[in-house]
Amino acid sequence: MNIRWEPYVWEEPHPVEPIKIEQLEQEWGVRLPLEYKKLVALYQGMAPEPSVFDAGKLRDVFCVLLTIIVDEEKESYSVVRAYDILKPHIPAGIYPFGKTSGGEYLCFDYRTPPDHPKVVLVTVEAFIRSVADSFTEFMDRLHNGGTLRA
């Protein structure tokens, strides 16, 4: 499915230099998925369309691809800020990349296997729900709603 990216944090795109993504990888000690790096470099702070995803019997909306660049006025959309908020409440190896309509976080889960992170949803109660086996699978499953997929 083709994904369109719509403005969300800013009115226009804010591309990210690869060095900023590399610095984040070094800070977190992980290799981020290549498809994610390509998307965030172009579309940080933007909203995907379609944006609905299923996590078991739960349905949610992927509202925004968190930003790599820290903008003081938009700090709440930064991956670094999101990680700082989540870190005390979740196991090591989970790193945010997106935010949902309910203020929950879509995250990479590097716990197993550490070289191919799964996508999980971290709820406001800090529960961790499996969403997809990879970032690519997650993006491929985005849809417009309708019948809940099993």
C-alpha angles and dihedrals in degrees: 000000000000116000121211118201118219128192114267115147096025132020092241135030119281106201117207124225113237090239090065091054090047090052090053090050090051092047092051095036094231141110107238117218112272094232090053091050091051092049098043091048089062106024110032110150093020133116124237122229118232091038109167119111135177127225104185107297091345122095122196142162126248098220105175143006102231118241128254092197111072111229110187092215092050099034093134088070095055120112088219093054091044090051091050089053094047101038098083091050105043138055120269114269099048118112128179125236105159145025129222132220089261095053094258123135132245107212144180111243110210096173096100121037097009094197096052110041120206122220116247136175117231108204126212087259088056093249113149117223124187113239108167141348092239143007090252091054090048093053092045090054097054110119143166098257126257121127116013109254118228 
